C-alpha cells in the first residue's frame, strides 16, 4: 500500500491523532498511515518501559521478589517484541 507524503503540520496532526485515539496494545491497522503506526508503536513501547520502571520501584520497596521482578520484566520485553514493531 502506498501512502502520501505528509507536510510537517500533517505529520504532527497524525501523531496527535494517535496519541488521542490509540489505546496501548490495541490493533495497529495496516491501513493507517506509517506515521500513525509508528506513533502507536512508540505508545506501546513507552507503556512497557513505564511498567518496567514501576516494577523495579516495587521491587526496591520490597513488595515483590527478584523472581517476580524477572518474570514481569520478561513479560514486558516479550510485549515490546510483539507490539513495538
MARBA-3410 file (N, C-alpha, C, O; in Angstrom, 1 decimal):
85
0.8,-1.2,0.0,0.0,0.0,0.0,0.9,1.2,0.0,1.9,1.3,0.7 ~ 0.5,2.2,-0.8,1.3,3.4,-0.9,0.6,4.5,-0.1,-0.7,4.6,-0.1 ~ 1.4,5.3,0.6,0.8,6.4,1.4,1.4,7.7,0.9,2.5,7.8,0.4 ~ 0.6,8.8,1.0,1.1,10.1,0.5,2.1,10.6,1.5,2.1,10.3,2.7 ~ 3.0,11.5,1.0,3.9,12.2,1.9,3.1,13.3,2.6,2.1,13.9,2.1
3.5,13.5,3.9,2.8,14.5,4.7,3.6,15.7,4.9,4.9,15.6,4.9 ~ 3.0,16.9,5.0,3.7,18.1,5.4,4.1,17.9,6.9,3.6,17.0,7.6 ~ 4.9,18.8,7.4,5.3,18.8,8.8,4.0,19.0,9.6,3.9,18.3,10.6 ~ 3.2,19.9,9.3,1.9,20.1,10.1,1.1,18.8,10.1,0.5,18.5,11.1 ~ 0.9,18.2,8.9,0.1,17.0,8.9,0.7,15.8,9.7,0.0,15.1,10.4
2.1,15.7,9.6,2.8,14.7,10.4,2.5,14.9,11.9,2.2,14.0,12.6 ~ 2.5,16.2,12.4,2.2,16.5,13.8,0.8,16.1,14.1,0.5,15.6,15.2 ~ -0.1,16.4,13.2,-1.5,16.1,13.4,-1.8,14.6,13.4,-2.6,14.1,14.2 ~ -1.1,13.9,12.6,-1.3,12.4,12.6,-0.8,11.8,13.9,-1.4,10.9,14.4 ~ 0.4,12.3,14.3,0.9,11.8,15.6,0.0,12.1,16.7,-0.2,11.3,17.6
-0.6,13.3,16.7,-1.5,13.7,17.8,-2.8,12.9,17.7,-3.3,12.5,18.8 ~ -3.2,12.5,16.5,-4.4,11.7,16.4,-4.1,10.3,17.1,-4.9,9.8,17.9 ~ -2.9,9.8,16.9,-2.6,8.5,17.5,-2.5,8.6,19.0,-3.1,7.8,19.7 ~ -1.9,9.7,19.5,-1.9,9.9,21.0,-3.3,10.1,21.6,-3.5,9.6,22.7 ~ -4.2,10.7,20.9,-5.5,10.9,21.4,-6.4,9.7,21.2,-7.4,9.6,22.0
-6.2,8.8,20.3,-7.1,7.8,19.9,-6.7,6.4,20.1,-7.5,5.4,20.2 ~ -5.4,6.1,20.2,-4.9,4.8,20.2,-4.7,4.3,21.7,-4.1,5.0,22.5 ~ -5.3,3.2,22.0,-5.2,2.5,23.3,-4.0,1.6,23.3,-3.9,0.7,22.3 ~ -3.1,1.6,24.2,-1.9,0.7,24.2,-2.4,-0.7,24.0,-3.3,-1.3,24.6 ~ -1.7,-1.4,23.0,-1.8,-2.8,22.7,-3.0,-3.2,22.0,-3.3,-4.3,21.8
-3.8,-2.2,21.5,-4.9,-2.5,20.6,-4.3,-2.7,19.2,-3.1,-2.5,19.0 ~ -5.1,-3.1,18.3,-4.6,-3.4,17.0,-4.1,-2.2,16.3,-4.7,-1.1,16.3 ~ -3.0,-2.3,15.6,-2.4,-1.2,14.8,-2.8,-1.7,13.3,-2.2,-2.6,12.8 ~ -3.7,-1.0,12.7,-4.2,-1.3,11.4,-3.1,-1.1,10.3,-2.5,0.0,10.3 ~ -3.0,-2.0,9.4,-2.0,-1.8,8.3,-2.5,-0.7,7.3,-1.7,-0.1,6.6
-3.8,-0.4,7.4,-4.3,0.7,6.5,-4.0,2.1,7.1,-4.2,3.1,6.3 ~ -3.5,2.2,8.3,-3.2,3.5,8.9,-1.9,4.0,8.3,-1.0,3.2,7.9 ~ -1.7,5.3,8.2,-0.5,5.9,7.6,0.7,5.4,8.5,0.5,5.3,9.7 ~ 1.8,5.2,7.9,3.0,4.8,8.6,3.4,5.8,9.8,3.9,5.3,10.8 ~ 3.1,7.0,9.7,3.3,8.0,10.8,2.5,7.6,12.0,2.9,7.6,13.1
1.2,7.2,11.8,0.3,6.8,12.8,0.8,5.5,13.4,0.8,5.4,14.6 ~ 1.1,4.5,12.6,1.6,3.2,13.1,2.8,3.4,13.9,3.0,2.7,14.9 ~ 3.7,4.2,13.5,5.0,4.4,14.2,4.7,5.1,15.6,5.3,4.7,16.6 ~ 3.8,6.0,15.6,3.4,6.6,16.9,2.7,5.6,17.8,2.9,5.6,19.0 ~ 1.9,4.7,17.3,1.3,3.7,18.1,2.3,2.7,18.7,2.2,2.3,19.8
3.3,2.4,17.9,4.4,1.5,18.4,5.1,2.2,19.5,5.5,1.6,20.5 ~ 5.4,3.5,19.4,6.0,4.3,20.5,5.2,4.3,21.7,5.7,4.1,22.8 ~ 3.9,4.4,21.6,2.9,4.4,22.7,3.1,3.0,23.4,3.2,3.0,24.7 ~ 3.1,1.9,22.7,3.3,0.6,23.2,4.6,0.5,24.0,4.7,0.0,25.1 ~ 5.7,0.9,23.3,7.0,0.8,23.9,7.1,1.6,25.2,7.6,1.1,26.2
6.5,2.8,25.2,6.6,3.7,26.4,5.8,3.1,27.5,6.1,3.2,28.7 ~ 4.6,2.4,27.2,3.8,1.8,28.2,4.6,0.6,28.9,4.6,0.5,30.1 ~ 5.3,-0.2,28.0,6.1,-1.3,28.6,7.3,-0.7,29.4,7.5,-1.2,30.5 ~ 7.9,0.3,28.9,9.1,0.9,29.6,8.6,1.4,31.0,9.3,1.1,32.0 ~ 7.5,2.1,31.0,7.0,2.6,32.3,6.6,1.5,33.2,6.8,1.6,34.4
6.0,0.4,32.7,5.7,-0.7,33.5,6.9,-1.4,34.1,6.9,-1.8,35.3 ~ 8.0,-1.5,33.4,9.2,-2.0,33.9,9.8,-1.1,35.0,10.2,-1.6,36.1 ~ 9.7,0.2,34.8,10.2,1.1,35.8,9.4,1.0,37.1,10.0,1.0,38.2 ~ 8.1,0.9,37.0,7.2,0.7,38.2,7.6,-0.6,38.9,7.6,-0.6,40.1 ~ 7.8,-1.6,38.1,8.1,-2.9,38.7,9.4,-2.9,39.5,9.6,-3.5,40.6
10.4,-2.2,39.0,11.7,-2.0,39.7,11.5,-1.3,41.0,12.0,-1.6,42.0 ~ 10.7,-0.2,40.9,10.4,0.5,42.2,9.7,-0.3,43.2,10.0,-0.3,44.4 ~ 8.7,-1.2,42.8,8.0,-2.1,43.7,9.0,-3.1,44.3,8.9,-3.4,45.4 ~ 9.9,-3.6,43.4,11.0,-4.5,44.0,11.8,-3.8,45.0,12.1,-4.4,46.1 ~ 12.2,-2.6,44.7,13.1,-1.8,45.7,12.4,-1.6,47.0,13.0,-1.5,48.0
11.1,-1.5,46.9,10.3,-1.3,48.2,10.1,-2.6,48.9,9.5,-2.6,50.0 ~ 10.5,-3.7,48.3,10.4,-5.0,49.0,9.0,-5.6,48.8,8.7,-6.5,49.6 ~ 8.3,-5.1,47.9,6.9,-5.6,47.7,6.8,-6.8,46.8,5.8,-7.6,46.8 ~ 7.8,-7.1,46.0,7.9,-8.3,45.2,9.3,-8.8,45.3,10.3,-8.1,45.6 ~ 9.5,-10.1,44.9,10.8,-10.8,45.0,11.5,-10.5,43.7,11.0,-10.0,42.7
12.8,-10.9,43.7,13.6,-10.8,42.4,13.0,-11.7,41.3,13.0,-11.3,40.2 ~ 12.6,-12.8,41.7,12.0,-13.7,40.7,10.7,-13.1,40.1,10.5,-13.2,38.9 ~ 9.9,-12.5,40.9,8.7,-11.8,40.4,9.1,-10.7,39.5,8.4,-10.5,38.5 ~ 10.1,-9.9,39.9,10.6,-8.8,39.0,11.1,-9.4,37.7,10.7,-8.9,36.6 ~ 11.8,-10.5,37.7,12.3,-11.1,36.5,11.2,-11.5,35.6,11.2,-11.3,34.4
10.2,-12.1,36.2,9.0,-12.6,35.4,8.3,-11.4,34.7,7.9,-11.4,33.6 ~ 8.1,-10.3,35.5,7.4,-9.1,35.0,8.2,-8.5,33.8,7.7,-8.2,32.8 ~ 9.5,-8.4,34.1,10.4,-7.8,33.0,10.4,-8.6,31.8,10.3,-8.1,30.7 ~ 10.5,-9.9,32.0,10.4,-10.9,30.8,9.1,-10.7,30.1,9.1,-10.7,28.8 ~ 8.0,-10.6,30.8,6.7,-10.4,30.1,6.7,-9.1,29.3,6.2,-9.0,28.2
7.2,-8.0,29.9,7.2,-6.7,29.3,8.1,-6.7,28.0,7.8,-6.1,27.0 ~ 9.2,-7.4,28.1,10.1,-7.5,27.0,9.5,-8.3,25.8,9.6,-7.9,24.7 ~ 8.8,-9.3,26.2,8.0,-10.1,25.2,7.0,-9.2,24.5,6.8,-9.2,23.3 ~ 6.3,-8.4,25.4,5.3,-7.5,24.9,5.9,-6.5,23.9,5.3,-6.2,22.9 ~ 7.1,-6.0,24.3,7.7,-5.0,23.4,8.0,-5.7,22.0,7.8,-5.1,21.0
8.5,-6.9,22.1,8.9,-7.6,20.8,7.7,-7.8,19.9,7.8,-7.8,18.7 ~ 6.5,-8.0,20.5,5.3,-8.2,19.7,4.6,-6.9,19.3,4.2,-6.8,18.1 ~ 4.5,-5.9,20.2,3.7,-4.7,19.9,4.5,-3.5,19.5,3.9,-2.4,19.2 ~ 5.8,-3.5,19.4,6.5,-2.3,19.1,7.3,-2.4,17.8,8.4,-1.8,17.7 ~ 6.8,-3.1,16.9,7.5,-3.2,15.6,7.1,-2.1,14.7,7.6,-2.0,13.6
END
